[in-house]
Amino acid sequence: MGFEIAIVLLIIAGIFIMRTIKVVPQQHAWVIERLGKYHATLTPGLNFLVPFIDKVAYKHVLKEITLDIPSQVCITKDNTQLQVDGVLYFQVTDAMRASYGSNNYVMAITQLAQTSLRSVIGKLELDKTFEERDIINAQVVAAIDEAALNWGVKVLRYEIKDLTPPKEILHAMQAQITAERGKRALIAASEGRRQEQINIATGEREAFIARSEGEKQAAINKAQGDAAAITAVADANAHAIEVVAAAIRQPGGAEAVQLKVAEEAVQAYGKVASESTTTLIVPGDMSQVSTLIATAMKMGQAVKAP
């Protein structure tokens, strides 16, 4: 009999200990009610309760939670239907409000996310819904977060997973994209041909300018060369004449000139006479030859005179 009583007391002690000692895991929060009324929120670690008076009413996870928002049909501003689904990320920040602010805060967040999304999509045209996903996500988060504060929940972000318009709209959009790409291809090809013509014209103009500059420089160089050659010949002739004039002014120079002129005259007559096809006309009076030589000598003396 005493053994049975000991077992009963041991069981009662175990129950007492289980109701007294509570160990809360990390990133969790437990709400305690005392006699049916909120009493406290247990933090992670070892906690003690009053047996049979205190009880754990709610347990909440404080980690970030991912919630799939069911797909729904939204109507855009231009009366186009869109099948939209998304993902919501939220976190419990106040365990007491999450326990008593709503009977089911997950369902409340889901419904509010769907209604907010329909409202935001209804303000945009179809093309804008594809271009402004970030804006849609931000507006949905702002609308949910304002109401979720009373539920002890913080909405972190919302992401649209997929936007699916009707098949007819998809076909029309595909045709529009194809036409736009064809237009861009034609514009790119025409721009390429235009640039090609510009490059060809520019190259021809630069080549013509280069050729004309080369011809101009060549003409300048040739003219300068001809002028230099003429100057050199004139300088040489002048120098030769000066040398001859100086030689004539020397003693015996005049007699040497007479002799040289006579020799050249005789050689010239001899050369003409040696050619068989040439008819030689000899002056009837040979004194003309001496007259010619005397005239040359007078010119020499005139040059010699200062």
BAFI-3210 file (N, C-alpha, C; in Angstrom, 3 decimals, decimal comma, padded with zeros to 6 digits):
// residues 306
n [1|2|3|4|5|6|7|8|9|10|11|12|13|14|15|16|17|18|19|20|21|22|23|24|25|26|27|28|29|30|31|32|33|34|35|36|37|38|39|40|41|42|43|44|45|46|47|48|49|50|51|52|53|54|55|56|57|58|59|60|61|62|63|64|65|66|67|68|69|70|71|72|73|74|75|76|77|78|79|80|81|82|83|84|85|86|87|88|89|90|91|92|93|94|95|96|97|98|99|100|101|102|103|104|105|106|107|108|109|110|111|112|113|114|115|116|117|118|119|120|121|122|123|124|125|126|127|128|129|130|131|132|133|134|135|136|137|138|139|140|141|142|143|144|145|146|147|148|149|150|151|152|153|154|155|156|157|158|159|160|161|162|163|164|165|166|167|168|169|170|171|172|173|174|175|176|177|178|179|180|181|182|183|184|185|186|187|188|189|190|191|192|193|194|195|196|197|198|199|200|201|202|203|204|205|206|207|208|209|210|211|212|213|214|215|216|217|218|219|220|221|222|223|224|225|226|227|228|229|230|231|232|233|234|235|236|237|238|239|240|241|242|243|244|245|246|247|248|249|250|251|252|253|254|255|256|257|258|259|260|261|262|263|264|265|266|267|268|269|270|271|272|273|274|275|276|277|278|279|280|281|282|283|284|285|286|287|288|289|290|291|292|293|294|295|296|297|298|299|300|301|302|303|304|305|306]
n.u [000,823|001,900|003,830|002,386|001,288|003,591|004,286|002,129|002,519|004,968|004,249|002,521|004,376|006,004|004,186|003,753|006,283|006,552|004,573|005,540|008,157|009,384|010,950|011,924|012,497|015,111|014,384|011,668|008,476|006,389|003,101|001,668|-001,147|-002,910|-005,221|-006,993|-006,453|-004,302|-000,943|001,961|004,827|006,867|010,375|013,179|014,792|015,113|012,158|009,735|006,553|003,372|001,948|-001,058|-002,317|-001,114|-000,826|000,395|-000,728|-000,408|001,919|004,537|006,504|009,366|010,892|011,613|008,926|007,737|005,111|002,882|000,895|-002,250|-003,076|-004,807|-007,353|-006,881|-008,001|-006,900|-006,287|-006,978|-008,939|-008,113|-007,667|-005,653|-003,779|-002,504|000,000|001,795|004,449|004,709|006,559|006,921|007,074|006,669|006,418|005,341|004,279|002,043|000,092|-000,107|-001,390|-003,862|-004,765|-005,852|-007,864|-006,705|-003,944|-002,417|-004,241|-005,541|-003,532|-003,092|-005,569|-005,660|-003,403|-004,201|-006,438|-005,222|-003,406|-005,131|-006,234|-004,009|-003,175|-005,420|-005,111|-003,254|-002,165|-001,972|000,630|002,197|002,075|003,895|006,245|006,565|006,985|008,400|007,358|004,700|005,044|006,089|003,936|001,948|003,147|003,235|000,492|-000,375|001,286|000,561|-001,929|-001,238|000,176|-001,485|-001,824|000,463|002,445|005,045|005,323|007,643|008,426|007,031|006,639|005,921|005,264|004,374|002,887|000,198|-001,297|-004,340|-004,533|-005,053|-004,136|-001,473|-000,677|-001,095|000,752|003,108|003,118|003,363|005,883|007,449|007,027|008,144|010,810|011,463|011,196|013,256|015,411|015,312|015,743|018,316|019,719|019,379|020,667|023,210|023,800|023,662|025,778|027,823|027,823|028,479|031,039|032,365|032,148|033,542|036,068|036,728|036,784|038,887|040,939|041,009|041,747|044,259|045,567|045,484|046,974|049,395|049,955|050,107|052,347|054,235|054,286|055,204|057,726|058,875|058,855|060,538|062,850|063,325|063,740|066,005|067,779|067,886|068,991|071,435|072,586|072,683|074,408|076,690|077,227|077,661|079,894|081,668|081,845|082,974|085,433|086,489|086,538|088,371|090,617|091,027|091,789|094,323|097,903|098,543|096,192|094,231|095,385|095,365|092,674|091,974|093,373|092,069|089,466|089,907|090,843|088,547|086,799|088,025|087,888|085,146|084,444|085,847|084,545|082,017|082,652|083,470|081,222|079,325|076,815|076,378|076,280|078,758|079,259|081,516|082,853|083,304|085,153|087,767|088,525|086,418|086,238|088,392|087,421|085,242|086,542|087,960|085,873|084,889|087,081|087,039|084,765|085,636|087,619|086,018|084,639|086,775|087,486|087,159]
n.v [-001,198|001,226|001,475|001,903|004,342|005,887|005,739|007,093|009,632|010,219|010,381|012,566|014,514|014,537|015,487|017,979|019,119|019,175|020,988|023,168|023,840|025,197|025,045|027,154|027,154|028,621|031,567|031,434|032,172|032,003|032,335|033,014|032,274|033,201|031,872|032,074|034,592|036,869|036,673|036,650|036,686|034,131|033,987|032,707|029,930|028,768|028,664|029,341|028,288|028,727|025,923|024,482|026,854|028,701|028,498|027,390|029,144|029,952|029,329|030,709|031,136|032,964|033,296|034,252|033,835|032,097|032,533|031,213|032,860|032,235|031,710|034,146|035,922|039,016|042,260|044,531|048,086|048,612|046,729|043,998|040,595|039,070|036,368|035,979|035,156|034,948|035,375|035,782|037,270|037,229|038,089|037,288|039,698|040,589|038,631|038,590|040,252|038,802|036,618|037,492|039,482|038,612|035,874|034,168|034,943|034,290|033,535|035,960|037,680|036,505|036,896|039,699|040,301|039,359|040,988|043,520|043,244|042,952|045,501|047,154|046,197|046,875|049,581|049,897|049,708|046,990|046,662|048,062|046,491|044,454|045,865|047,218|045,660|045,809|048,125|047,363|045,267|046,712|048,417|046,590|045,470|047,744|048,223|045,886|045,809|047,954|047,220|044,830|045,413|045,505|042,897|041,928|041,314|041,614|042,562|041,675|041,531|041,257|039,206|038,915|035,967|035,053|036,371|035,937|036,491|036,179|033,730|034,903|037,511|036,972|036,003|038,310|040,026|038,681|038,920|041,703|042,066|040,682|042,272|044,668|043,936|043,336|045,894|047,244|045,842|046,604|049,349|049,317|048,139|050,092|052,253|051,202|051,032|053,751|054,778|053,429|054,584|057,190|056,777|055,867|058,138|059,980|058,795|058,885|061,664|062,416|060,980|062,256|064,834|064,253|063,334|065,665|067,395|066,074|066,248|069,023|069,562|068,147|069,615|072,026|071,257|070,448|072,886|074,374|072,852|073,167|075,926|076,079|074,632|076,244|078,539|077,506|076,852|079,387|080,638|079,128|079,709|082,451|082,436|081,137|082,988|085,115|083,974|083,632|086,291|087,336|085,916|086,961|089,556|089,215|089,439|088,762|087,539|088,390|087,688|084,949|084,395|085,119|083,198|080,903|081,245|081,242|078,636|077,159|077,978|076,966|074,226|073,870|074,359|072,272|070,036|070,254|069,926|067,313|065,711|063,794|064,235|066,840|070,111|072,320|075,694|077,955|081,019|083,536|085,430|085,158|086,956|087,658|085,893|086,606|089,075|088,412|087,251|089,470|091,108|089,628|089,866|092,618|092,731|091,291|093,015|095,096|094,032|093,645|096,266|098,592]
n.w [000,000|000,807|-001,192|-003,497|-002,940|-002,971|-005,662|-006,773|-005,658|-006,858|-009,525|-009,387|-008,651|-010,922|-012,807|-011,690|-011,901|-014,697|-015,353|-014,151|-014,967|-017,946|-021,058|-023,498|-026,963|-029,081|-030,967|-030,626|-029,134|-026,346|-025,251|-022,143|-020,176|-017,313|-015,351|-017,496|-018,514|-020,260|-019,283|-019,488|-021,746|-022,681|-022,976|-024,972|-023,406|-019,971|-018,068|-015,466|-014,239|-012,595|-011,357|-012,691|-012,640|-014,342|-017,888|-021,072|-023,682|-026,391|-029,034|-030,786|-033,730|-034,290|-036,520|-039,969|-042,150|-044,966|-047,177|-049,410|-051,732|-052,929|-056,420|-058,383|-060,238|-061,724|-062,738|-065,094|-065,677|-068,306|-068,731|-068,923|-068,239|-065,774|-064,601|-061,492|-059,184|-056,068|-053,578|-050,110|-047,533|-044,109|-040,570|-037,145|-034,748|-032,387|-029,955|-028,233|-029,499|-031,875|-030,887|-029,871|-031,526|-033,926|-034,975|-036,754|-038,037|-040,273|-042,294|-042,426|-043,380|-045,871|-047,219|-047,199|-048,722|-051,238|-051,840|-051,801|-053,875|-056,091|-056,063|-056,623|-059,152|-060,629|-061,062|-063,025|-066,445|-068,864|-070,030|-068,213|-065,946|-066,376|-066,546|-064,147|-061,803|-059,407|-058,255|-057,882|-056,040|-053,843|-053,208|-052,453|-050,176|-048,520|-048,149|-046,801|-044,559|-042,979|-041,913|-040,702|-038,428|-036,182|-035,748|-034,719|-036,535|-038,931|-042,199|-044,540|-047,305|-050,622|-053,412|-056,799|-058,416|-060,899|-063,843|-065,810|-068,752|-070,787|-073,535|-076,020|-075,642|-075,176|-077,708|-079,254|-078,039|-078,652|-081,434|-081,620|-080,466|-082,334|-084,631|-083,721|-083,370|-086,031|-087,110|-085,735|-086,798|-089,528|-089,273|-088,169|-090,305|-092,337|-091,128|-091,048|-093,830|-094,461|-092,889|-094,123|-096,728|-095,998|-094,956|-097,282|-098,977|-097,416|-097,400|-100,151|-100,557|-098,837|-100,079|-102,593|-101,808|-100,751|-103,074|-104,666|-103,068|-103,192|-105,967|-106,179|-104,553|-105,991|-108,390|-107,391|-106,491|-108,944|-110,349|-108,698|-109,054|-111,821|-111,876|-110,287|-111,916|-114,202|-113,079|-112,260|-114,752|-115,913|-114,096|-114,560|-117,247|-117,030|-115,404|-117,110|-119,188|-117,806|-117,200|-119,792|-120,640|-118,829|-119,588|-122,128|-121,566|-120,699|-121,463|-124,840|-125,165|-126,961|-129,491|-129,169|-129,134|-131,732|-133,164|-132,216|-133,121|-135,849|-136,218|-135,495|-137,451|-139,769|-139,167|-139,136|-141,839|-142,905|-141,884|-142,983|-145,634|-145,706|-145,613|-147,762|-148,821|-148,649|-149,868|-150,406|-150,062|-150,828|-149,890|-152,323|-152,047|-150,014|-148,243|-146,767|-144,710|-143,115|-142,439|-140,869|-138,675|-137,777|-136,971|-134,782|-133,121|-132,575|-131,047|-128,869|-127,958|-127,190|-125,045|-123,366|-122,796|-120,084]
ca.u [000,000|002,794|004,540|001,463|001,189|004,837|004,214|001,182|003,187|006,011|003,585|002,061|005,561|006,411|003,253|004,008|007,516|006,296|003,770|006,264|009,372|009,204|012,153|011,505|013,599|015,556|013,519|010,285|007,855|005,195|002,200|001,167|-002,390|-003,131|-006,660|-007,705|-006,108|-002,889|-000,071|003,329|005,387|008,113|011,498|013,955|015,542|014,387|011,123|008,967|005,138|002,604|001,190|-002,511|-002,841|-000,574|-000,759|000,889|-001,910|-000,012|003,349|004,811|007,853|009,788|011,695|010,937|008,046|007,364|003,699|002,414|-000,399|-002,905|-003,279|-006,108|-007,553|-006,932|-008,415|-006,074|-006,990|-007,520|-009,912|-007,484|-007,551|-004,322|-003,667|-001,362|000,294|002,983|004,992|004,773|007,514|006,547|007,703|005,937|007,222|004,680|003,570|000,758|-000,839|-000,342|-002,284|-005,182|-005,183|-006,628|-007,994|-005,802|-003,250|-001,933|-005,347|-005,813|-002,492|-003,324|-006,706|-005,303|-002,459|-004,949|-007,238|-004,306|-002,855|-006,173|-006,371|-002,843|-003,218|-006,515|-004,701|-002,208|-002,451|-001,348|002,071|002,852|002,174|005,130|007,401|006,659|006,774|008,945|006,412|003,546|005,443|006,226|002,613|001,266|003,762|002,808|-000,915|-000,517|002,050|-000,183|-002,963|-000,662|000,745|-002,418|-001,782|001,782|003,172|005,753|005,463|008,978|008,404|006,097|007,198|005,037|005,923|004,015|001,781|-000,193|-002,479|-005,015|-003,790|-005,187|-003,232|-000,107|-000,412|-000,970|002,028|004,178|003,126|003,902|007,328|008,059|007,024|009,100|012,162|011,681|011,403|014,611|016,371|015,327|016,402|019,750|020,295|019,449|021,732|024,487|024,049|023,937|027,136|028,747|027,934|029,232|032,455|032,923|032,307|034,628|037,333|037,025|037,158|040,229|041,888|041,147|042,548|045,647|046,154|045,696|048,106|050,616|050,230|050,549|053,714|055,103|054,459|056,093|059,094|059,388|059,154|061,744|063,994|063,617|064,333|067,372|068,596|068,133|069,922|072,763|073,128|073,035|075,621|077,835|077,554|078,243|081,248|082,506|082,104|083,940|086,763|086,981|086,869|089,619|091,720|091,270|092,469|095,715|098,794|098,492|094,874|093,522|095,941|094,930|091,283|091,958|093,819|091,043|088,326|090,318|090,860|087,186|086,199|088,594|087,344|083,755|084,416|086,320|083,521|080,953|083,156|083,664|079,937|079,143|075,501|076,265|076,852|079,522|079,364|082,698|082,800|084,137|086,258|088,207|088,759|085,247|086,546|089,227|086,551|084,464|087,434|088,270|084,674|084,881|088,140|086,585|083,819|086,458|088,258|084,986|084,409|087,971|087,561|086,373]
ca.v [000,000|002,373|001,562|002,486|005,773|006,512|005,866|008,164|010,895|010,455|010,832|013,932|015,378|014,688|016,411|019,299|019,648|019,449|022,191|024,290|024,170|025,253|025,427|027,742|027,127|029,884|032,130|031,109|032,941|031,329|033,222|032,384|032,779|032,848|031,823|032,497|035,955|036,996|036,955|036,981|036,011|033,468|034,155|031,471|029,524|028,113|029,497|028,663|028,643|028,265|024,755|024,443|028,229|029,201|027,520|027,894|029,273|030,067|029,215|031,408|031,084|034,325|033,295|034,740|032,793|032,232|032,181|031,235|033,501|031,486|032,407|034,789|036,697|040,462|043,038|045,720|049,333|048,496|045,620|042,745|039,670|038,544|035,353|036,436|034,505|035,541|034,846|036,800|036,979|037,995|037,672|037,656|040,614|040,763|037,373|038,848|040,709|037,704|035,659|038,039|040,477|037,944|034,451|033,440|036,024|033,807|033,690|037,391|038,227|035,980|037,596|041,096|040,343|039,190|042,186|044,628|043,013|043,299|046,956|047,753|045,820|047,604|050,955|049,869|049,072|045,675|046,768|048,553|045,422|043,710|046,746|047,828|044,646|046,288|049,083|046,585|044,573|047,684|048,906|045,512|045,388|048,899|048,063|044,800|046,084|048,906|046,490|043,703|045,858|045,144|041,445|041,571|040,722|042,546|042,070|042,063|041,777|040,486|038,989|038,289|034,838|034,902|037,136|035,180|037,029|035,183|033,285|035,891|038,625|036,478|035,977|039,698|040,556|038,063|039,572|043,046|041,950|040,312|043,459|045,634|043,461|043,549|047,326|047,579|045,271|047,459|050,613|049,055|047,919|051,381|053,035|050,651|051,472|055,189|054,978|052,938|055,617|058,312|056,389|055,837|059,525|060,602|058,247|059,428|063,077|062,490|060,515|063,319|065,909|063,787|063,335|067,046|067,926|065,476|066,848|070,390|069,544|067,707|070,742|072,990|070,714|070,498|074,278|074,764|072,182|073,826|077,236|075,858|074,223|077,429|079,399|076,893|077,000|080,794|080,922|078,493|080,492|083,728|082,169|080,840|084,237|085,874|083,346|083,949|087,717|087,533|085,388|087,871|090,727|088,889|089,686|087,732|086,920|088,705|086,852|083,566|084,302|085,127|081,893|079,903|081,445|080,790|077,161|076,612|078,236|075,999|072,904|073,824|074,179|070,934|069,061|070,336|069,401|065,861|065,021|063,592|064,720|068,266|070,998|073,342|076,968|078,653|082,433|083,861|086,241|084,594|088,047|087,727|085,098|087,426|090,143|087,810|087,087|090,804|091,573|088,920|090,422|093,908|092,492|090,877|094,183|095,893|093,391|093,848|097,641|098,808]
ca.w [000,000|000,845|-002,465|-004,470|-002,631|-003,436|-007,120|-007,069|-005,336|-007,865|-010,749|-009,148|-008,661|-012,316|-013,454|-011,106|-012,505|-016,114|-015,458|-013,561|-015,738|-019,394|-021,816|-024,780|-027,943|-029,675|-032,000|-030,333|-028,051|-025,840|-024,524|-020,920|-019,615|-015,900|-015,088|-018,696|-018,905|-020,646|-018,140|-019,881|-022,927|-022,301|-023,902|-025,087|-022,231|-018,879|-017,461|-014,407|-014,181|-011,422|-011,842|-012,695|-012,721|-015,599|-018,976|-022,360|-024,546|-027,801|-029,337|-032,040|-034,288|-034,624|-037,751|-041,168|-042,671|-046,372|-047,348|-050,799|-051,951|-054,024|-057,687|-058,511|-061,462|-061,511|-063,907|-065,249|-065,975|-069,656|-068,742|-069,333|-067,122|-065,488|-063,553|-060,709|-057,908|-055,468|-052,335|-049,069|-046,458|-042,927|-039,320|-035,931|-033,933|-031,084|-029,726|-027,597|-030,531|-032,803|-030,240|-029,572|-032,516|-034,974|-034,682|-037,664|-038,749|-041,577|-043,237|-042,586|-044,265|-047,218|-047,814|-047,413|-049,847|-052,482|-052,124|-052,105|-055,217|-057,065|-056,091|-057,291|-060,565|-061,267|-061,366|-064,047|-067,720|-068,995|-070,264|-067,001|-064,950|-066,634|-066,402|-062,820|-060,769|-058,123|-057,694|-057,413|-054,811|-052,756|-052,819|-051,731|-048,848|-047,730|-047,781|-045,818|-043,342|-042,154|-041,174|-039,971|-037,153|-035,119|-035,572|-034,218|-037,666|-039,797|-043,573|-045,004|-048,748|-051,442|-054,746|-057,790|-059,061|-062,309|-064,418|-066,997|-069,442|-071,637|-074,710|-077,102|-075,337|-075,393|-079,152|-079,717|-077,545|-079,430|-082,755|-081,445|-080,252|-083,622|-085,495|-083,181|-083,683|-087,461|-087,308|-085,283|-087,748|-090,716|-088,914|-088,023|-091,636|-093,035|-090,496|-091,506|-095,212|-094,414|-092,393|-095,153|-097,754|-095,425|-094,885|-098,645|-099,439|-096,656|-097,884|-101,482|-100,409|-098,269|-101,085|-103,594|-101,205|-100,653|-104,424|-105,105|-102,317|-103,747|-107,280|-105,942|-104,054|-107,087|-109,304|-106,730|-106,507|-110,313|-110,676|-107,969|-109,691|-113,104|-111,592|-109,813|-113,058|-115,045|-112,359|-112,305|-116,108|-116,105|-113,321|-115,226|-118,456|-116,618|-114,944|-118,291|-119,907|-117,016|-117,374|-121,143|-120,679|-118,082|-120,400|-123,255|-121,072|-120,423|-122,622|-125,878|-125,172|-128,205|-130,564|-128,933|-129,542|-133,194|-133,613|-131,875|-134,015|-137,178|-136,209|-135,472|-138,758|-140,709|-138,842|-139,549|-143,282|-143,222|-141,521|-143,977|-146,901|-145,617|-145,763|-149,206|-149,266|-148,345|-150,879|-149,715|-150,790|-150,324|-150,274|-153,457|-151,561|-148,743|-147,300|-145,882|-143,513|-142,239|-141,924|-139,772|-137,532|-137,270|-136,228|-133,493|-132,296|-132,098|-129,942|-127,749|-127,393|-126,517|-123,751|-122,552|-122,325|-118,886]
c.u [000,862|003,532|003,657|001,324|002,422|004,820|003,281|001,814|004,258|005,403|003,105|003,232|006,047|005,519|003,486|005,240|007,279|005,488|004,495|007,412|009,055|010,506|011,711|012,686|013,935|014,624|012,075|009,793|006,555|004,388|001,589|-000,114|-002,506|-004,623|-007,451|-007,383|-004,620|-002,056|001,322|003,680|006,736|009,151|012,299|014,781|014,646|013,421|010,322|007,539|004,547|001,716|-000,316|-003,147|-002,401|-000,596|-000,224|-000,285|-001,540|001,510|003,585|006,278|008,226|010,669|010,895|010,183|007,694|005,943|003,329|001,031|-001,069|-003,105|-004,691|-006,146|-007,693|-007,295|-007,587|-006,931|-007,615|-008,360|-009,327|-007,306|-006,124|-004,420|-002,377|-001,226|001,608|003,399|005,144|005,732|007,158|007,208|006,854|006,854|006,634|003,818|002,194|-000,280|-001,138|-001,315|-003,709|-005,668|-006,044|-006,721|-007,114|-005,088|-002,709|-003,013|-005,635|-004,799|-002,717|-004,454|-006,368|-004,320|-003,194|-005,761|-006,349|-003,724|-003,883|-006,345|-005,227|-002,861|-004,298|-006,179|-003,682|-002,732|-001,618|000,160|002,807|003,001|003,433|006,364|007,636|006,362|007,277|007,983|005,184|003,875|005,507|004,862|001,830|001,820|003,290|001,363|-001,095|000,122|001,300|-001,241|-002,374|-000,029|-000,162|-002,431|-000,429|002,678|003,807|005,912|006,776|008,993|007,380|006,682|006,149|005,804|005,619|002,829|001,403|-001,433|-003,160|-004,204|-003,867|-004,244|-001,783|000,251|-000,232|000,353|003,199|004,274|003,711|005,414|008,043|008,134|008,043|010,535|012,474|011,938|012,810|015,670|016,470|016,037|017,908|020,415|020,428|020,531|023,103|024,823|024,385|025,366|028,161|028,949|028,727|030,719|033,109|033,164|033,449|035,986|037,721|037,461|038,575|041,286|042,115|041,999|044,018|046,319|046,438|046,859|049,425|050,986|050,734|052,003|054,687|055,361|055,385|057,536|059,697|059,765|060,414|062,985|064,376|064,285|065,776|068,293|068,928|069,144|071,345|073,399|073,559|074,298|076,842|078,251|078,217|079,687|082,185|082,860|083,123|085,346|087,346|087,396|088,169|090,815|092,061|092,067|093,934|096,589|098,762|097,149|094,136|094,029|095,497|093,492|091,181|092,354|092,757|089,864|088,667|090,325|089,454|086,506|086,712|088,021|085,899|083,633|084,862|085,284|082,402|081,397|083,277|082,361|079,590|077,832|075,342|076,944|077,503|079,629|080,484|082,600|083,765|085,343|086,629|088,480|087,583|085,490|087,379|088,431|085,737|085,309|087,761|087,113|084,615|085,923|087,730|085,619|084,567|087,115|087,240|084,661|085,561|088,028|086,667|085,211]
c.v [001,254|002,570|002,232|003,991|006,529|006,717|007,007|009,530|011,241|010,966|012,275|014,911|015,605|015,641|017,835|019,937|020,019|020,729|023,414|024,757|024,105|025,747|025,879|027,721|028,534|030,275|031,652|032,025|032,239|032,326|032,449|033,087|032,310|033,006|032,425|033,887|036,008|037,419|037,408|036,251|035,434|033,653|032,857|031,201|028,853|029,096|028,667|029,215|028,170|027,114|024,924|025,836|028,888|028,088|028,208|027,911|029,280|029,924|029,827|031,233|032,492|034,401|033,904|033,582|033,116|031,714|032,304|031,860|032,797|032,350|032,968|035,581|038,165|041,147|044,309|046,934|049,308|047,226|044,336|041,861|039,152|037,506|035,640|035,569|035,053|034,837|035,999|036,345|037,861|037,391|038,157|038,516|040,838|039,526|037,598|039,302|039,605|036,684|036,188|039,060|039,882|036,466|033,593|034,490|035,576|033,959|035,161|038,029|037,776|036,726|039,055|041,242|040,220|040,431|043,381|044,479|043,353|044,812|047,623|047,447|046,606|049,033|051,034|049,250|047,812|045,764|047,200|047,452|044,586|044,556|047,193|046,817|045,129|047,260|048,351|045,895|045,538|048,183|047,847|045,400|046,537|048,751|046,998|045,188|047,029|048,200|045,401|044,120|045,484|043,646|040,979|040,965|041,836|041,912|042,592|042,389|040,863|040,382|038,326|037,159|034,787|035,796|036,469|035,797|035,921|034,863|034,304|037,070|038,206|036,458|037,391|040,311|039,973|038,676|040,975|043,025|041,610|041,503|044,483|045,222|043,622|045,012|047,730|047,036|046,134|048,781|050,419|048,860|049,233|052,274|052,525|051,081|052,967|055,456|054,507|053,977|056,827|057,991|056,376|057,255|060,221|060,101|058,789|060,889|063,217|062,029|061,579|064,462|065,505|063,793|064,753|067,695|067,358|066,071|068,290|070,427|069,110|068,843|071,797|072,521|070,785|071,925|074,757|074,112|072,836|075,187|077,087|075,464|075,409|078,359|078,849|077,050|078,445|081,156|080,330|079,282|081,816|083,532|081,892|082,105|085,080|085,311|083,715|085,416|087,991|087,042|086,327|089,081|090,455|089,202|088,499|087,086|087,170|087,855|085,412|083,388|084,268|083,756|080,845|080,012|080,965|079,280|076,578|076,842|077,248|074,618|072,790|073,634|072,790|069,875|069,058|069,720|067,894|065,095|064,986|064,184|066,201|069,071|072,160|074,566|077,740|080,115|082,719|084,671|085,755|085,681|088,217|086,966|085,923|088,581|089,655|087,691|088,443|091,363|090,938|089,494|091,784|093,747|092,067|092,063|095,083|095,315|093,658|095,241|097,816|099,722]
c.w [000,000|-000,471|-003,505|-004,232|-003,107|-004,939|-007,505|-006,791|-006,365|-009,172|-010,605|-009,185|-010,084|-013,066|-012,971|-011,754|-013,966|-016,291|-014,924|-014,447|-017,236|-020,033|-023,203|-025,754|-028,455|-030,825|-031,860|-029,208|-027,655|-025,004|-023,348|-020,471|-018,161|-015,606|-016,243|-019,185|-019,265|-019,449|-018,573|-021,172|-022,537|-023,393|-023,960|-023,823|-021,202|-018,225|-016,457|-014,388|-012,860|-011,879|-011,659|-012,681|-014,025|-016,642|-020,238|-023,325|-026,031|-027,915|-030,713|-032,431|-034,749|-035,869|-038,911|-041,816|-044,119|-046,556|-048,819|-050,866|-053,133|-055,266|-057,760|-059,808|-061,087|-062,826|-063,958|-065,599|-067,360|-069,830|-069,339|-068,108|-067,007|-064,377|-062,789|-059,462|-057,378|-054,200|-051,356|-047,971|-045,262|-041,693|-038,148|-035,062|-032,542|-030,844|-029,119|-028,621|-031,536|-032,219|-030,141|-030,603|-033,613|-034,623|-035,588|-038,517|-040,100|-042,632|-043,483|-043,529|-045,698|-047,910|-048,111|-048,571|-051,174|-052,825|-052,473|-053,505|-056,288|-057,179|-056,846|-058,779|-061,291|-061,622|-062,503|-065,334|-067,875|-069,152|-069,004|-065,957|-065,136|-066,359|-064,964|-061,716|-059,410|-057,450|-057,144|-056,096|-053,622|-052,286|-052,058|-050,314|-047,962|-047,267|-046,703|-044,498|-042,411|-041,302|-040,295|-038,650|-035,980|-034,848|-035,042|-035,275|-038,475|-041,175|-044,135|-046,496|-049,422|-052,837|-055,626|-058,475|-060,546|-062,637|-065,727|-067,615|-070,259|-072,890|-075,843|-076,887|-075,553|-076,866|-079,697|-079,270|-078,319|-080,818|-082,676|-081,259|-081,550|-084,563|-085,021|-083,490|-085,169|-087,785|-086,894|-086,239|-089,007|-090,440|-088,795|-089,379|-092,398|-092,440|-090,923|-092,924|-095,260|-093,947|-093,406|-096,249|-097,254|-095,377|-096,263|-099,155|-098,719|-097,135|-099,246|-101,394|-099,853|-099,274|-102,162|-103,056|-101,134|-102,019|-104,895|-104,362|-102,848|-105,097|-107,125|-105,485|-105,140|-108,078|-108,697|-106,772|-107,902|-110,715|-109,977|-108,582|-111,008|-112,875|-111,128|-110,971|-113,949|-114,386|-112,423|-113,681|-116,356|-115,346|-113,996|-116,468|-118,089|-116,169|-116,120|-119,051|-119,148|-117,184|-118,734|-121,228|-119,946|-118,883|-121,544|-122,789|-120,735|-121,650|-123,585|-125,961|-126,459|-129,347|-130,399|-129,370|-131,052|-133,738|-133,378|-132,813|-135,405|-137,252|-136,264|-136,805|-139,785|-140,458|-139,286|-141,050|-143,664|-142,926|-142,546|-145,278|-146,877|-145,789|-147,245|-149,690|-149,073|-149,452|-150,160|-150,617|-150,141|-150,767|-151,427|-153,039|-150,184|-147,716|-146,352|-144,603|-142,564|-141,665|-140,738|-138,522|-136,925|-136,486|-134,864|-132,573|-131,745|-130,936|-128,682|-127,098|-126,657|-125,138|-122,820|-121,987|-121,094|-119,192]
res [m|g|f|e|i|a|i|v|l|l|i|i|a|g|i|f|i|m|r|t|i|k|v|v|p|q|q|h|a|w|v|i|e|r|l|g|k|y|h|a|t|l|t|p|g|l|n|f|l|v|p|f|i|d|k|v|a|y|k|h|v|l|k|e|i|t|l|d|i|p|s|q|v|c|i|t|k|d|n|t|q|l|q|v|d|g|v|l|y|f|q|v|t|d|a|m|r|a|s|y|g|s|n|n|y|v|m|a|i|t|q|l|a|q|t|s|l|r|s|v|i|g|k|l|e|l|d|k|t|f|e|e|r|d|i|i|n|a|q|v|v|a|a|i|d|e|a|a|l|n|w|g|v|k|v|l|r|y|e|i|k|d|l|t|p|p|k|e|i|l|h|a|m|q|a|q|i|t|a|e|r|g|k|r|a|l|i|a|a|s|e|g|r|r|q|e|q|i|n|i|a|t|g|e|r|e|a|f|i|a|r|s|e|g|e|k|q|a|a|i|n|k|a|q|g|d|a|a|a|i|t|a|v|a|d|a|n|a|h|a|i|e|v|v|a|a|a|i|r|q|p|g|g|a|e|a|v|q|l|k|v|a|e|e|a|v|q|a|y|g|k|v|a|s|e|s|t|t|t|l|i|v|p|g|d|m|s|q|v|s|t|l|i|a|t|a|m|k|m|g|q|a|v|k|a|p]
***
